[in-house]
Amino acid sequence: MWVVTVFENKFVRFFEFADQGEAKQVLHRFQKNARLSFVE
């Protein structure tokens, strides 16, 4: 599972994806304040 973690002011948001391509698309929307990671 791919997880995009978005850091916004006082909040942290998580988005889960099965496909790496989808996760990368979302990651590009949050360029400066996000991180992509893989979780088994």
Residue pairs with C-beta under 8 A, 6 or more apart in sequence:
1 16
1 17
1 18
1 38
1 39
1 40
2 16
2 17
2 18
2 19
2 20
2 22
2 23
2 36
2 37
2 38
2 39
3 14
3 15
3 16
3 17
3 23
3 36
3 37
3 38
3 39
4 14
4 15
4 17
4 23
4 26
4 27
4 30
4 34
4 35
4 36
5 12
5 13
5 14
5 34
5 35
5 37
6 12
6 13
6 14
6 15
6 30
6 33
6 34
7 33
7 34
7 35
8 33
15 23
15 26
17 23
17 26
20 38
23 36
24 36
27 34
27 36
